[in-house]
Amino acid sequence: MAAMDNEQFALANERDFLLRSLSDLDDERDAGNIDAEQYAILHADYTARCAVVLRAIAGTGSGAGAKRSSQLKSQDETSARRRRFVVWVGVVAFAVVTAVSLSFAMGARLPGQFVTGPAPRGGAGGASLAALEAAVEKNPGDIEAHRSLARAYLSQQRYADGLKEFDEVVKLAPNDTEAHAYGGWILRLAGLPDDGLVRIERALEIDSSYPDARFFKGIIYLRDKSNPSAAIPEFQLYLAAVPDGGQSAAVRQLLAQAVAATSGGVSSTTSP
């Protein structure tokens, strides 16, 4: 019963977020912050996600919902906090939540696309998920095998599994910036921005020039902590490192939002 209550609570939160997002999206369009094409893409995405959530809410009393909650709980035996995280991820895994959340500054991004471009393939090339899982099982001490599997899980929105593999990378290579940064970002997606920020800060302690971590930190300050002043230098540092990347134009728009918010011009609290 407790697992079902957790699932219903998470589903209700996701529903409320999506309904607010649809309303905020209309406001962003009316304010001229997004064009018609961006509006159409995002409106279709949010509407589809909302429909899925509403169907899930209607079916939470079924045996299938209870079975899913049980499966999610069995994936994590380390702590109560992680168990709560797995329940949350199980609820939102169906949604098109990408590795990077660019709010209303851009259209939908491909799942698993990293901030500075598509997720690197590492040593695994185009290997299938099954092959990547087999490689980890065969060589549990292989850092790149865990990294490639983490990226693959991330690309499929299997965030609990992705976090587990990034954690394995950290165990094997404590100074791995990617594992710290993306592990932190997954925690932020799970509704744990403070825990995520700790991981992201660790990545920046190791390599202060790592742009992905700068972006993640900026988003947390802008969206989760409503602190646009703190977000501004993070976006600036990202753009200094990646002035012409695939996401740079969108980050410039986020930077402009943060600057405007410091003068009371634009709200900084809307977040996917």
N, C-alpha and C positions, 0 to 999 in steps of 0.2 A: 504493500500500500504506500509506503514511504517513497519507493522508487517511482511509482505512478504519480504521486503528488509532485515530486521533483520535475517529472517530465511535463506535467500539465502546467506547472509554474513557468518553466522555460518556454514552452510553446506560447503561453499567454504573453510573455515578455517579447518574444519574437513577433507575434501578431501586432502588439501595440507599437513596436518599433517600425514595422513596415507601414502601418496606417499613418503614423506620424511622418514617415519618410515621403509617402505619397502627397501628403498635405504640404510638406516643406518643398517638395519638388515643384509643385504649382507656384509656390511663393518665389522660388529661384527663377522660374521661367518668367513670371510676371515682372520680376526685378531686372530682367535682362542678363542674368548671370550665366544662363545656359541658352544654347540655340535650340531650334526646333528638332533637329536631328538628335542631339543629346537628350532632349526631353523625351522623345519617342522611345529611344533605347532604354533609358532608365525607367520610364513609366511601365513599359512592357515587362521589364525584369522584376520590378517591385510587385506588379500586379500578379505575375505568375507565382512568385514566391509566396505572396499572401494567400493565394488560392491553395497552395500546397499546405501551408500552415493551418488554414481553416479546416482542410480535410483531415489533417493529422489530429487536430483538437477533437474533431467529431469521432475519431477512432481511438482515442486514448484509453477507452475502457475495454478495448478488445484484447484478446489473448496475445495478438501479435505485438501490441504496444508493450505489454508487460514482458514479453520474451525479449524484445529489443533492449529494454532497460536492464534486464538481467544480464544480457550479453555485454552491454557496455560496462556494467559494474565489474564483471569478471576480468575485464581488460586491465584493470589497475588495482593493485593490492598494496600500494606503498603508503597512501595517506588519505585521510578524509577529504582534503582539499582536492587531490587529484581525482578522486571518485566524483566529486561534484563537477569537476572540469569535464570528465568523460561523459557524464550525463548531458551536460550542456552541448558538447560537441556532437553527440549523437542526435540531438534535436536540430541543430543548425547545419549539419553536414550536407543536407540536401540542397541548401541554398547556394546561390552563386556568390559565395564569399571568396574573394581572391586573396592572394598573398599580400596584396597592397590595396588599401581602401582609399581611393582618390575622391570620395564624396561626390559632389555634383560638378566638380571641375572638369570631368571628362566622361566619356561613355564607358560601357562595360569593357573590362580587360579580360584577356584569356586567363583561365584558371591556372595557377602555378607560375605565372609570369612574374619574374623578380623585378624589383624596382628599376634596376639599370638595364633591363631587357629580359628575354626569355631565360628561364632557369638553365644554368649551365648543365651540360650533359655529363660532365665528369668522365670517369673512366668507363662508364657503363654504356656509352653511346646510346643507341635506340633500343636497348634491352627491354623486354617485357617486364611487367611488375612481378610475375612469377619468377622470372630469371633473377631479378634483383633480390627478391626474398630468399631464393635459393643460395645466392652468393653470400648473403649475410649469414645464413645458417651454416654454410660450409666454412666460412672464414670470419668468425665473430670478432676477430681482432683487426679486421680490415677497415680502416677509417673511411676510405673512399666508397666501400660497399655500403656502409651505413649512410653516408652522405647522399649517395645516389638514390638509395631507397627512401630516405627522408624527402628528397625533392619529388620523387615519384608520388609518394603519399600526398604531399602538399598539392601537387597538380590535380589530384583526384578529390580534393577536399576531405581527405582522411586525416584530420588535424591531430587527433589523439595519437594515431600511429606515427604521424610525422614528428610530433613532439618527442615521442619515445625514441625515435631514431636520432634526432638531433641531440637528445640527452646522451645517447650512446657515443656519438661523436665527441661530445664534451668530456666524457669519461676517458676516452682514448687520447684526446688532444685538448687539454684544458684551455688552450689559448686559441681555439678555432673561432674566429669572429663570426663567420656565417652561422654556425650552429647556435651561438649565443644570441645573435640578432634575430634570426628567424624563429628560434624557440621562444624568445620574448614576444615576437609579433603574434605567434599562435596563442600565447597566454592572453594577449590583449584582445584578440578576436573572441576568446572565451569569456570575456567580461572581467578579466583580471589585469587591468592596465598597470597597477602599481607593481605587481609581480613581474609583468612583462617589461616594465621600465628597468627593473633591476638587471634583468638579463641583457637588455639593450645597452645599458650603461657599462656593463662588463665588456661587451664587444668594443665599445669606444675606448675603454681603458687599454685594451689590447692594441687597437688600431683606430686612432682618432679620425683618420681620413676615410673610414669605411662609409660610403655614401648611403647604403641601404639603412644602416643603423641611424644615420642622421635623419633620414626621412621618417622612420618609425617613431623616433623620439619627437620629431616635430608634430606628427599626427596626434600622438598621445597628449602633448601639451595643448594643441589647438582644440581637439575634439573632446578628450576625456577630462582634462583638467581646466578647460576654459581659460587657458593662459596663453593668448596669442603672442604676447611679448616674448615669452620663452620659446615659442615655436619659430619665430622669425629667424634667429641665427641658425637654427637647425636646417631650415629650408635653404637659407643662403649658402651654407656649407655644402649641402647636397648639390646645389647648382654650380658652385665653384668646382666641384669634382666632376660633375656630369653636365656640362653646359648645353650639350646638344643631344642628349639621350632621348630614347623613345618616350619617356615620361616627363622630360624636362619642362615642356610647355605646360603640362598640367600642374607640375610643382610650382611653376611661376604663378599660376592662378591661385593656388593655395597660399603662396606667400603674399599675394595681393590681398587675399581675404584676411590673412592674419594682420597685415598692416592696417587695413581698413577697420578691423575689429578693435585695434588699439585706440582708434579715434571715435569708436562708437558707430562706425558706418555699417558694419555687416556682422550678423550673428556668427559665432564660431562654434556653436554647440550641436549642429546637425551632423550626424555621423552614421555611415552604414555600419 
